[in-house]
Amino acid sequence: MAEQQRYSDEEAEQILRLAARSEIGDVSQDRLLAMAGELGISPQQVASAERDYREKREAERGQKESEAG
C-alpha cells in the first residue's frame, strides 16, 4: 500500500486556508465555530485566535496610519 502524503502544521494550515478561501465566502461567527468544531478546535481556541487576529489587524492599521501621517 502506498504511503499517504504527510504535511507539516504550517503546510496543512496553508492548504486548508486556500481551500476555505475558494469555497466559503463570508462566514458568521456561528459558522466559524461550527467549522472549527468539525476540525476538533474548541470554542476557546477560536476565541483566542480571533482576539490575536484582531489585535494584529489593529496594530497593522496603526502602523500604516503612522507611516502615512
N, C-alpha and C positions, 0 to 999 in steps of 0.2 A: 504494500500500500504506500502511495506517495505521501511524503511528509507535508503537512499543511504549512503555508506561509506564516511566519511569526512577525509581529510588529512591536516596536518599542511603544511605550506610553505616548510619546510625542507623535510618532507616526500614526498611531490609532486615532489620536485626537484630531490630527490634521485631516485624515481620511473621513472621519465622521463629520467634521466641520464642513468639508466640501460637499459631502452628500446631503447634509441638512440644508445647506445654503441653496442647493438646487431644487429641493423638494418642499421646504416648509413655508417660506414666506414669513409674514408677521406672525408672532406667537404670543398668546396671552400667558400671564404668569401661571394660571392653572394648567395650561397645556405644557408649559415648560416643566412644571413639577411632575406631570404625568409622564412625559418623555424621560425625565431623569429617573423616575421610579422604575421604568421599564429597563433601564440600564443599571439598576441597583444603586443609584445615587440617592442619598437621603435628602429630605427637605432642608435639613440643617446645612448640609454641604452646598446645596443650591443657594440658600440664603447667604452663606459666607462668600461664595463665588460671585453672587450678584453684588454684594457690598464692595468686594475687591474691584469688580469691573467698573462700578460707578465711580469709585474713588480714583481709579486710574484715568477714566474718561474726564473727570473734572480736573485732575492735575494736568492732563494734556491740553485741555481748553485754556486753563490758566496760563500755561507756558506759551501757547500760541498768541493769546491776548497780550502778554507782556512783550513778546517779540515784535508784534505788530505796532504796539503803542510806543 
